[in-house]
Amino acid sequence: MDFTTPTFLFLFLPLVLCAYWVCGPTLKSLIMLCASLFFYAWGEGRYVIVLCLAIGANYLLTLVMDRCQRPSRRLVALFCTIAVNLAVLIVFKYPGLIQWLSIRSGISLAPLHLPLGISFFTFQAIAYAVDVHHRKVTPLLNPLRLSLFLSLFPKISAGPIIRYDEVDEALARPAVTMDACAYGAKRFIIGMGKKLLIADTLAKTADQVFAIPAGDLTAPIAWLGITCYTLQLYFDFSGYSDMAIGLGRMLGFSFRENFDYPYISRSLTEFWRRWHISLSSWFRDYLYTPLLYSLMTEKVRQKIVLGKYRTNYRSLLCIILVFTLCGWWHGRSWHFIIWGLLHGLILAVESWKLGKLLKKAPAAVSHLYALLAIMLCWVFFRSPTLSGAFSYIAALAGFGSGTGINFSILLYLNSELLIVLAMAVVAAMPSTRFVRERLAVALPAMSRSWPAAAMETGAVTIIFLVSLLTVASATYKPFIYFRF
């Protein structure tokens, strides 16, 4: 059950909201926990037991860690907590490794299903354990509150990855206001429109183009395919994030923003500050920083304290390693690993010298560079095989062997695609924000008047109704990031 199914929209969500709004603070938390576990069990069946066991293990291990007074024992307890969480992730996410170990040990194991959102609640649990170790947060004595924190249904499927200190007050005293509820509903509808009206439309063309045999690709059709996929991926995932943030607001939770118009970036470094912000900041705070710190000498650490630290080979190596691991997290296939490695290499070069040059370069040049780097890397992310990715890039560069007779670009270009592409390009930029800010300056009274509010409400209503027609036609697809 995902956010765009009729069952969720017309049965689950209305029942949960009605029950949630009429109850007091104590019952709100209990209702939310029951709803979250039911939501997960509806989609994953018996694998909800995995979620419950993971929650129980983290609850006990963090309490044990907090009671350890000696730093060495606290560190051992932290490593044990992280190891348990990673073990759960590896067992289910990398079954090939487990099968190899079973063959080596002579034990036969059946293939395992990948539980929904396992990466995201595992990352949240690790962040919580690390924050408890550093005494940034106090460990929860109430197991129900920790269970709710890790299993909140708006964000469990694909993030955003929230941290405990961001929602501790809402977990303790959940409260809902009419303004927050109205904003949440609007944000949910906008996210649904991004997914159903833009991402799913672009997905049809992207899937068709990437299914063309490598020998039949031409440059125009290859560029059409990667353009559609680049925009599809953004609107699919940012659409989910908008829906999760909107649901959170309707239930009294303020989740962090996960996307900030990443395709307007002027470098790959800026792109990762704007793309999947909760994941990139997680990798920075809980992997890159500890890894870099462990490789530093005491002299270098003192330079950091004094503000005299400069980029060196250690930080560049850590960047490459972290993004290679990020690629491996997305999938154990070589094309995912190469995708992560490419990002790491480009980011390392930008951190070393290129970043300074890009800041001095004309905006159009640096923006074009960033878009090309992002799109070429997306080829490796989308292609099912490594050889297919290289063939696709060759076609983009004009070295494809296709004649354009069997697969002409005119077969894919139609009025619907052109309209949606135009909408996607405009919506991928902060154009509405720009117009709103200019109107607020030029017509301050108009921006607060009822005609402006009526226009916004009308637009959101149209998006909602058209999205419902798409839901009724059963042409929508699951969110891309559900597979991770």
KEFIMAR-394570 format. One line per field, with one value per residue (C-alpha): residue in one letter; residue number from 1; x negated, y negated, z negated. Coordinates in steps of 0.02 Angstrom, whole numbers, m for minus. Each point is the difference from the previous one (the first is absolute). Example, Ala and Ser with C-alpha at 12.3 -4.5 7.8 and 13.67 -1.06 7.14 Angstrom:
<rs>
residuo: (a / s)
num: (1 / 2)
east: (m615 / m69)
north: (225 / m172)
up: (m390 / 33)
</rs>
This chain:
<rs>
residuo: (m / d / f / t / t / p / t / f / l / f / l / f / l / p / l / v / l / c / a / y / w / v / c / g / p / t / l / k / s / l / i / m / l / c / a / s / l / f / f / y / a / w / g / e / g / r / y / v / i / v / l / c / l / a / i / g / a / n / y / l / l / t / l / v / m / d / r / c / q / r / p / s / r / r / l / v / a / l / f / c / t / i / a / v / n / l / a / v / l / i / v / f / k / y / p / g / l / i / q / w / l / s / i / r / s / g / i / s / l / a / p / l / h / l / p / l / g / i / s / f / f / t / f / q / a / i / a / y / a / v / d / v / h / h / r / k / v / t / p / l / l / n / p / l / r / l / s / l / f / l / s / l / f / p / k / i / s / a / g / p / i / i / r / y / d / e / v / d / e / a / l / a / r / p / a / v / t / m / d / a / c / a / y / g / a / k / r / f / i / i / g / m / g / k / k / l / l / i / a / d / t / l / a / k / t / a / d / q / v / f / a / i / p / a / g / d / l / t / a / p / i / a / w / l / g / i / t / c / y / t / l / q / l / y / f / d / f / s / g / y / s / d / m / a / i / g / l / g / r / m / l / g / f / s / f / r / e / n / f / d / y / p / y / i / s / r / s / l / t / e / f / w / r / r / w / h / i / s / l / s / s / w / f / r / d / y / l / y / t / p / l / l / y / s / l / m / t / e / k / v / r / q / k / i / v / l / g / k / y / r / t / n / y / r / s / l / l / c / i / i / l / v / f / t / l / c / g / w / w / h / g / r / s / w / h / f / i / i / w / g / l / l / h / g / l / i / l / a / v / e / s / w / k / l / g / k / l / l / k / k / a / p / a / a / v / s / h / l / y / a / l / l / a / i / m / l / c / w / v / f / f / r / s / p / t / l / s / g / a / f / s / y / i / a / a / l / a / g / f / g / s / g / t / g / i / n / f / s / i / l / l / y / l / n / s / e / l / l / i / v / l / a / m / a / v / v / a / a / m / p / s / t / r / f / v / r / e / r / l / a / v / a / l / p / a / m / s / r / s / w / p / a / a / a / m / e / t / g / a / v / t / i / i / f / l / v / s / l / l / t / v / a / s / a / t / y / k / p / f / i / y / f / r / f)
num: (1 / 2 / 3 / 4 / 5 / 6 / 7 / 8 / 9 / 10 / 11 / 12 / 13 / 14 / 15 / 16 / 17 / 18 / 19 / 20 / 21 / 22 / 23 / 24 / 25 / 26 / 27 / 28 / 29 / 30 / 31 / 32 / 33 / 34 / 35 / 36 / 37 / 38 / 39 / 40 / 41 / 42 / 43 / 44 / 45 / 46 / 47 / 48 / 49 / 50 / 51 / 52 / 53 / 54 / 55 / 56 / 57 / 58 / 59 / 60 / 61 / 62 / 63 / 64 / 65 / 66 / 67 / 68 / 69 / 70 / 71 / 72 / 73 / 74 / 75 / 76 / 77 / 78 / 79 / 80 / 81 / 82 / 83 / 84 / 85 / 86 / 87 / 88 / 89 / 90 / 91 / 92 / 93 / 94 / 95 / 96 / 97 / 98 / 99 / 100 / 101 / 102 / 103 / 104 / 105 / 106 / 107 / 108 / 109 / 110 / 111 / 112 / 113 / 114 / 115 / 116 / 117 / 118 / 119 / 120 / 121 / 122 / 123 / 124 / 125 / 126 / 127 / 128 / 129 / 130 / 131 / 132 / 133 / 134 / 135 / 136 / 137 / 138 / 139 / 140 / 141 / 142 / 143 / 144 / 145 / 146 / 147 / 148 / 149 / 150 / 151 / 152 / 153 / 154 / 155 / 156 / 157 / 158 / 159 / 160 / 161 / 162 / 163 / 164 / 165 / 166 / 167 / 168 / 169 / 170 / 171 / 172 / 173 / 174 / 175 / 176 / 177 / 178 / 179 / 180 / 181 / 182 / 183 / 184 / 185 / 186 / 187 / 188 / 189 / 190 / 191 / 192 / 193 / 194 / 195 / 196 / 197 / 198 / 199 / 200 / 201 / 202 / 203 / 204 / 205 / 206 / 207 / 208 / 209 / 210 / 211 / 212 / 213 / 214 / 215 / 216 / 217 / 218 / 219 / 220 / 221 / 222 / 223 / 224 / 225 / 226 / 227 / 228 / 229 / 230 / 231 / 232 / 233 / 234 / 235 / 236 / 237 / 238 / 239 / 240 / 241 / 242 / 243 / 244 / 245 / 246 / 247 / 248 / 249 / 250 / 251 / 252 / 253 / 254 / 255 / 256 / 257 / 258 / 259 / 260 / 261 / 262 / 263 / 264 / 265 / 266 / 267 / 268 / 269 / 270 / 271 / 272 / 273 / 274 / 275 / 276 / 277 / 278 / 279 / 280 / 281 / 282 / 283 / 284 / 285 / 286 / 287 / 288 / 289 / 290 / 291 / 292 / 293 / 294 / 295 / 296 / 297 / 298 / 299 / 300 / 301 / 302 / 303 / 304 / 305 / 306 / 307 / 308 / 309 / 310 / 311 / 312 / 313 / 314 / 315 / 316 / 317 / 318 / 319 / 320 / 321 / 322 / 323 / 324 / 325 / 326 / 327 / 328 / 329 / 330 / 331 / 332 / 333 / 334 / 335 / 336 / 337 / 338 / 339 / 340 / 341 / 342 / 343 / 344 / 345 / 346 / 347 / 348 / 349 / 350 / 351 / 352 / 353 / 354 / 355 / 356 / 357 / 358 / 359 / 360 / 361 / 362 / 363 / 364 / 365 / 366 / 367 / 368 / 369 / 370 / 371 / 372 / 373 / 374 / 375 / 376 / 377 / 378 / 379 / 380 / 381 / 382 / 383 / 384 / 385 / 386 / 387 / 388 / 389 / 390 / 391 / 392 / 393 / 394 / 395 / 396 / 397 / 398 / 399 / 400 / 401 / 402 / 403 / 404 / 405 / 406 / 407 / 408 / 409 / 410 / 411 / 412 / 413 / 414 / 415 / 416 / 417 / 418 / 419 / 420 / 421 / 422 / 423 / 424 / 425 / 426 / 427 / 428 / 429 / 430 / 431 / 432 / 433 / 434 / 435 / 436 / 437 / 438 / 439 / 440 / 441 / 442 / 443 / 444 / 445 / 446 / 447 / 448 / 449 / 450 / 451 / 452 / 453 / 454 / 455 / 456 / 457 / 458 / 459 / 460 / 461 / 462 / 463 / 464 / 465 / 466 / 467 / 468 / 469 / 470 / 471 / 472 / 473 / 474 / 475 / 476 / 477 / 478 / 479 / 480 / 481 / 482 / 483 / 484)
east: (0 / m79 / 63 / 78 / 112 / 189 / m8 / m118 / 85 / 181 / m6 / m161 / m43 / 176 / 24 / m170 / 24 / 174 / m56 / m159 / 83 / 136 / m115 / m108 / m191 / m26 / 119 / m69 / m169 / 80 / 113 / m147 / m106 / 140 / 33 / m185 / m20 / 162 / m59 / m163 / 83 / 126 / m140 / m129 / 102 / m103 / m154 / 72 / m79 / m171 / 43 / 60 / m155 / m113 / 90 / m15 / m185 / m37 / 101 / m97 / m172 / 14 / 55 / m149 / m115 / 67 / m32 / m183 / m103 / m172 / m29 / m75 / 154 / 117 / m98 / 13 / 187 / 15 / m94 / 113 / 156 / m64 / m53 / 173 / 83 / m122 / 21 / 188 / m28 / m130 / 103 / 151 / m78 / m144 / 69 / m136 / m131 / 104 / 25 / m188 / m31 / 132 / m79 / m171 / 70 / 106 / 164 / 142 / 95 / 154 / m6 / 57 / 125 / m62 / 111 / 70 / m102 / m127 / m143 / 88 / 52 / m172 / m87 / 115 / m41 / m188 / 13 / 100 / m130 / m145 / 90 / 32 / m184 / m54 / 134 / 87 / 164 / 61 / 45 / 186 / 61 / 173 / m12 / 161 / m75 / m154 / 113 / 99 / m158 / m68 / 164 / 95 / 94 / m18 / m189 / m36 / 9 / m128 / m44 / m37 / m121 / 48 / m103 / 70 / m37 / 103 / 160 / m25 / 127 / 129 / m24 / 26 / 145 / 75 / 106 / 93 / 55 / 118 / m134 / m124 / 132 / 48 / m183 / m29 / 149 / m61 / m177 / 66 / 103 / m146 / m109 / 135 / 8 / m189 / 4 / 156 / 9 / m183 / m112 / 111 / 27 / m187 / m31 / 90 / m120 / m154 / 41 / 31 / m163 / m106 / 78 / m65 / m145 / m168 / m32 / 156 / m30 / m29 / m56 / 170 / 98 / m134 / 7 / 189 / m7 / m125 / 90 / 164 / m84 / m92 / 163 / 98 / m118 / 10 / 189 / 27 / m109 / 35 / 184 / m12 / m94 / 134 / 135 / m96 / m29 / 183 / 61 / m118 / 72 / 177 / m52 / m99 / m177 / m117 / m119 / m153 / 2 / m78 / m20 / m44 / 7 / m157 / m5 / m39 / m168 / m163 / m106 / 20 / m45 / 148 / 110 / m29 / 44 / 168 / 36 / 69 / m63 / 42 / m103 / m149 / m8 / 11 / m149 / m94 / 34 / m3 / m123 / m110 / m40 / m41 / m102 / m99 / m28 / m67 / m128 / m64 / m153 / 12 / m90 / 133 / 138 / m76 / 2 / 186 / 26 / m99 / 91 / m158 / 45 / m10 / 57 / m130 / m12 / 88 / 158 / m2 / m20 / 144 / 113 / m35 / 23 / 163 / 81 / m58 / 87 / 151 / 5 / m19 / 143 / 113 / m42 / m141 / m5 / m153 / 97 / 57 / m177 / m68 / 136 / m57 / m184 / 25 / 88 / m139 / m137 / 86 / 36 / m181 / m62 / 121 / m57 / m182 / m6 / 150 / 123 / m93 / m4 / 187 / 38 / m95 / 74 / 156 / 159 / 55 / m164 / m3 / 185 / m24 / m148 / 102 / 148 / m113 / m90 / 164 / 83 / m150 / m7 / 187 / m34 / m96 / 138 / 138 / m84 / 27 / m180 / m169 / m26 / 170 / m49 / m159 / 97 / 128 / m134 / m80 / 169 / 14 / m170 / 57 / m90 / 156 / 23 / 186 / 70 / 159 / 109 / 63 / 4 / 31 / 15 / 166 / 74 / m17 / 31 / 183 / 100 / 24 / m187 / m47 / 125 / m58 / m184 / 33 / 93 / m141 / m136 / 95 / 44 / m180 / m50 / 56 / 113 / 155 / m103 / m74 / 172 / 72 / m144 / 13 / 188 / m22 / m118 / 99 / 175 / m14 / 188 / 39 / m112 / 107 / 172 / 132 / m18 / m180 / 50 / 146 / m115 / m121 / 142 / 72 / m166 / m25 / 178 / m29 / m161 / 93 / 145 / m111 / m111 / 153 / 45 / m173 / 23 / 169 / m77 / m129 / m143 / m112 / m160 / m84 / m124 / m176 / m84 / 108 / m129 / m137)
north: (0 / m163 / m179 / 3 / 153 / m17 / 101 / m125 / m157 / 46 / 120 / 5 / m185 / m68 / 126 / m38 / m189 / 6 / 110 / m102 / m170 / 42 / 83 / m75 / m6 / 171 / 91 / m94 / 86 / 171 / m22 / m59 / 150 / 124 / m85 / 4 / 185 / 41 / m100 / 96 / 169 / m35 / m16 / 119 / 130 / 102 / m109 / m122 / 119 / m52 / m182 / 40 / 103 / m139 / m126 / 113 / 31 / m187 / m39 / 123 / m36 / m189 / 18 / 111 / m123 / m146 / 90 / 31 / m131 / 43 / m73 / 163 / 98 / m129 / 14 / 190 / m14 / m123 / 117 / 144 / m105 / m54 / 180 / 67 / m131 / 29 / 188 / m17 / m111 / 116 / 158 / m68 / m124 / 107 / 178 / 48 / m20 / 105 / 134 / 6 / 20 / 136 / 96 / m14 / 61 / 138 / m74 / m25 / m165 / m56 / m170 / m143 / m137 / m181 / m80 / m170 / m147 / 108 / m116 / m154 / 62 / 82 / m166 / m87 / 129 / m20 / m190 / 16 / 117 / m114 / m152 / 94 / 49 / m182 / m51 / m112 / 82 / 94 / 182 / 35 / 98 / 19 / 137 / m58 / m171 / 77 / 117 / m148 / m96 / 143 / 57 / m162 / 50 / m165 / 21 / 185 / 52 / m119 / m136 / m138 / 65 / m93 / m15 / 16 / m178 / m64 / 84 / 29 / m133 / 61 / 179 / m53 / m122 / 23 / m150 / m45 / m174 / m44 / m102 / 144 / 121 / m111 / m21 / 187 / 41 / m123 / 71 / 178 / m42 / m88 / 153 / 113 / m107 / 6 / 189 / 44 / m140 / m35 / 144 / 141 / m84 / m24 / 178 / 72 / m81 / 30 / 186 / 16 / m85 / 99 / 160 / m35 / 115 / m88 / 24 / m98 / m155 / m169 / m161 / m91 / 145 / 35 / m181 / 6 / 157 / m67 / m168 / 87 / 111 / m145 / m93 / 159 / 46 / m173 / m15 / 179 / m16 / m182 / 39 / 137 / m117 / m134 / 127 / 61 / m178 / m42 / 153 / m43 / m176 / 68 / 109 / m131 / 40 / m118 / 101 / m79 / m51 / 133 / m91 / m179 / m15 / 105 / m24 / m186 / 45 / m66 / 145 / 180 / m57 / m120 / 136 / 113 / m143 / m10 / 182 / 125 / m115 / 118 / 141 / m106 / m84 / 172 / 63 / m160 / 2 / 186 / 69 / m132 / m103 / 150 / 81 / m158 / m31 / 177 / m27 / m165 / m26 / m102 / m143 / m7 / 5 / m151 / m93 / 34 / m74 / m154 / m13 / 28 / 169 / 15 / 137 / 138 / 177 / 71 / m100 / 36 / 186 / m4 / m87 / 133 / 142 / m68 / m25 / 170 / 73 / m107 / 81 / 173 / m40 / m34 / 171 / 126 / m2 / m77 / m139 / m66 / 10 / m93 / m131 / m29 / 4 / m130 / m116 / 23 / m36 / m155 / m65 / 30 / m98 / m141 / m3 / m4 / m132 / 2 / m73 / m166 / m11 / 35 / m143 / m120 / 70 / m76 / 70 / 77 / 95 / 70 / 44 / 92 / 94 / 54 / 59 / 101 / 81 / 43 / 71 / 104 / 74 / 37 / 110 / 121 / m12 / 44 / 126 / 181 / 48 / m83 / 39 / m74 / m161 / m19 / 33 / m131 / m130 / 38 / m35 / m165 / m50 / 36 / 166 / 109 / 124 / m29 / m65 / m77 / 103 / 132 / m116 / m178 / m138 / m47 / 162 / m65 / m186 / m44 / m146 / 79 / 30 / m174 / m83 / 104 / m32 / m187 / 10 / 103 / m122 / m148 / 94 / 58 / m182 / m117 / m91 / m3 / m61 / m137 / m57 / 4 / m104 / m128 / m16 / m21 / m147 / m79 / 35 / 32 / m15 / 118 / 138 / 3 / m24 / 133 / 2 / 59 / 133 / 53 / 19 / 108 / 106 / 21 / 57 / 127 / 63 / 28 / 95 / 108 / 42 / 40 / 107 / 96 / 36 / 75 / 105 / 61 / 51 / 107 / m64 / m58 / 90 / 28 / m132 / 33 / m9 / 141 / 121 / m72)
up: (0 / 55 / m5 / 175 / m19 / m21 / m162 / m78 / 66 / m33 / m146 / m103 / m2 / m39 / m141 / m77 / 11 / m76 / m144 / m26 / m3 / m127 / m129 / m137 / 5 / m83 / 115 / 152 / m22 / m22 / 152 / 104 / m51 / 37 / 168 / 46 / m42 / 92 / 151 / 3 / m28 / 138 / 126 / m73 / m94 / m123 / 31 / m124 / m126 / 68 / m34 / m176 / m40 / 66 / m110 / m152 / 29 / 17 / m155 / m108 / 73 / m16 / m181 / m36 / 87 / m100 / m164 / 45 / m89 / 69 / 175 / 63 / m50 / 76 / 162 / m1 / m31 / 145 / 117 / m52 / 34 / 171 / 40 / m39 / 111 / 143 / m17 / 24 / 152 / 79 / m27 / 93 / 122 / 61 / 14 / 123 / m136 / m120 / 133 / 30 / m186 / m11 / 143 / m81 / m165 / 78 / m67 / 123 / m21 / 96 / 90 / m111 / 42 / m19 / m133 / 46 / m63 / m93 / 47 / m64 / m171 / m19 / 35 / m124 / m133 / 28 / m10 / m161 / m76 / 47 / m71 / m162 / m7 / 19 / m126 / 126 / m45 / m154 / 34 / m2 / m149 / 78 / 133 / 82 / 38 / 80 / 98 / 65 / 44 / 107 / 77 / 42 / 157 / 96 / 16 / m26 / 183 / 76 / m124 / m32 / m130 / m158 / m158 / m174 / m56 / 148 / m60 / m187 / m52 / 125 / m60 / m181 / 30 / 173 / 47 / 159 / 55 / 141 / 89 / m7 / 60 / 147 / 48 / m16 / 112 / 132 / m7 / 13 / 155 / 84 / m32 / 71 / 156 / 20 / m7 / 99 / 128 / 37 / m57 / 62 / 168 / 26 / m59 / 150 / 123 / m109 / m15 / 186 / 47 / m123 / 67 / 176 / 47 / m12 / 185 / 48 / m107 / 79 / m85 / 7 / m72 / m132 / m58 / m5 / m108 / m127 / m9 / m39 / m129 / m83 / m26 / m42 / m141 / m76 / 6 / m56 / m154 / m43 / 25 / m131 / m117 / 21 / m41 / m153 / m61 / 30 / m95 / m142 / m12 / m5 / m146 / m96 / 60 / 92 / 108 / 79 / 182 / 111 / 166 / 43 / 190 / 29 / 188 / m15 / m78 / 72 / m61 / m57 / m176 / 1 / 76 / m151 / m117 / 89 / 47 / m128 / m137 / m143 / 77 / 54 / m171 / m83 / 101 / m43 / m188 / m37 / 127 / 82 / m156 / m115 / 139 / 35 / m185 / m24 / 139 / m71 / m104 / m160 / 88 / 136 / m130 / m85 / 167 / 13 / m173 / 52 / 167 / 102 / 75 / 189 / 118 / 13 / 65 / m152 / 27 / 186 / m33 / m124 / 127 / 131 / m124 / m73 / 169 / 60 / m153 / 42 / 172 / m77 / m118 / 149 / 70 / 6 / 192 / 80 / 85 / m170 / m69 / 153 / m24 / m178 / 46 / 138 / m121 / m125 / 127 / 68 / m175 / m50 / 152 / m40 / m181 / 55 / 139 / 117 / m124 / m7 / 190 / 12 / m120 / 114 / 162 / 80 / m75 / 165 / 18 / m177 / 9 / 165 / m74 / m151 / 106 / 116 / m147 / m86 / 157 / 51 / m173 / 6 / 151 / m112 / m130 / 125 / 116 / m52 / 44 / 4 / 184 / 38 / m89 / 103 / 161 / m49 / m36 / 168 / 81 / m96 / 68 / 177 / 19 / m1 / 140 / 21 / 164 / m71 / 118 / m121 / m151 / 55 / m128 / 82 / m66 / m178 / 17 / m19 / m66 / m172 / m24 / 61 / m118 / m150 / 43 / 3 / m166 / m75 / 53 / m73 / m161 / m23 / m21 / m141 / 123 / m110 / m147 / 109 / 61 / m177 / m69 / 141 / m22 / m188 / 34 / 141 / m66 / m187 / m27 / 145 / m71 / m158 / 78 / 28 / 191 / m16 / m127 / 111 / 151 / m99 / m70 / 174 / 71 / m140 / 23 / 186 / m36 / m126 / 117 / 149 / m112 / m60 / 181 / 22 / m157 / 65 / 166 / m93 / 108 / m142 / m50 / m169 / m58 / 67 / m170 / m72 / 73 / m112)
</rs>
